[in-house]
Amino acid sequence: MSNTASIDGYLHVEGFNNFERDAFDKKQIRAGMRKVGLLVTQRAQMNLVLGKGQAGYPVNRTGATVESVSYKVSRSGFLVRISPTKTSAMEDFYPVYLHYGVKKGRRLGKLAPGMGKGKSNRRARGDRAAALAERAAGEWRIKPRDNYMADALQDSASQVQSILSSAFAKALG
């Protein structure tokens, strides 16, 4: 599991790079992207519902995270974005907290008056780094969860490629 920004959830269809976008019928491309979006969205929702906290996925208690997973086709029609979105049922956008996790303890703030060194009330050399290292080594309040969106794309990658390849081939003809 990686908590860094990556392109795990990215899929590129080869074979159509030499064509200009104007050569394709956008209706056909958008229809293929909608099919792919629906397929991967349903797979991600299924991962959440059937995972039930196992395999590193978040626990599904209210279903708000499952309902928040949706897809959107870009204006040009050559990209589909599948992601959880903030719904009215969510107070905060917590899928971010689930993916990256939350450490125990509060963030370092300003020192209380008179607790630091000198007129500017600064920390001693190395105190900030030591406090940050201590917090980083501490335990998790919310442990990071696996990326069910990227797993859904990987699980259905062959279907996605075949759908998009046929959509691009139809759009050229």
Buried (B, 14 or more C-beta within 10 A) or exposed (E): EEEEEEEEBEBEBEEBEEEEEEEBBBEBBBBBBBBBBBBBBBBBBBBBEEBEEEEBBBEBEEEBBBBBBBBBBEEEBBEBEBBBBBEEEBEEEBBEBBBEBBBEEEEEEEBEEEEBEEEEEEBEEEBEEEEEEEBEEEEEEBEBBBBBBBBBBBBBEEBBBEBBBEBBEBBEE
